[in-house]
């Protein structure tokens, strides 16, 4: 285990559509102590078991258990995933969540991309709005899924798919797939738009939506669109949501990637439309313009937007005492190579602090002792433990 320090902890300005003042903190002299705990291949998601063991997914299809400073062998009987070992592959084994009643039922939940061999999907055609960012050589028919299973030792049993993205599409990314439990133990799933634009506004699809289901996959009766063809939908008009967290009041927050600019922090409300792809504070990759949120008030505007983007992935509300961050929203950043801490006053962001880690941060989680654990997006990805220097808080 290697220990080192991060001496540069800086606050950077952001763009915001809100007229309220945002306190952008000056660079801090505070050091962060960083311990390298383990190395994994493209880790994606983390979840703590009640006994303090840490579950970690690897995109190629492995689930690991980190305990007493060591990684387990891959957990057996993980569902097969669709994954290609190529740069910027977005599929594979993604998030992991632990049932609130794990001590009684031993259930864990996995999100992943799956291939639908023998099926057809929405056509894979060029789209100038993506510039040169589409891989048209990939002809697999893909979709996302969430499975529930029992964790028995180092093996999964009773594996059952409880939700799928519909429809499946030929190739492309934007699976989304963060899994978060609500206060009522329903399951929220972020379902990306699969780089298709139109499905986010269509009720013939559960793509580009926040999903809410029961833990067995059934549909809650109080979902807003139970009479529609996609009754699992909770909110509409989203792009690529790789960060989600429940705040101390039980509200769901999602941080989603914009296109060329316009990453968004959204407070998710039942049945609300957030506007993608009709509006965005970013533009398309070919630089063609998208109307800003302020031009279409019928859509719910984000609490905060970022241009340049932070590329959010993973989020939590900190409630520990090791750092003086209680109540802060902590977000992992891929292109920003940072951990971003937002101070909130109700529904308003009042300040931002960025901890420059010089690594693409894929997920963040709070350890039982209040330390912050992060995983990095790399073939030799790191599990890192962040703490204040000894003797300081």
Beta strands, then each sheet from edge to edge (+ up, - down):
strand 1: 2-6
strand 2: 9-10
strand 3: 23-24
strand 4: 32-40
strand 5: 43-48
strand 6: 54-58
strand 7: 62-67
strand 8: 70-71
strand 9: 93-98
strand 10: 107-115
strand 11: 141-152
strand 12: 155-164
strand 13: 169-170
strand 14: 176-181
strand 15: 187-191
strand 16: 209-213
strand 17: 233-236
strand 18: 240-246
strand 19: 252-257
strand 20: 263-268
strand 21: 304-306
strand 22: 312-317
strand 23: 329-333
strand 24: 338-345
strand 25: 348-356
strand 26: 361-366
strand 27: 372-376
strand 28: 381-388
sheet 1: 1+ 4- 28+ 27- 26+
sheet 2: 2+ 25- 3-
sheet 3: 2+ 25- 24+ 23- 22+
sheet 4: 5+ 6- 7+ 8-
sheet 5: 9+ 10- 11+ 12-
sheet 6: 9+ 10- 11+ 13-
sheet 7: 14+ 15- 16+ 17-
sheet 8: 18+ 19- 20+ 21-
end
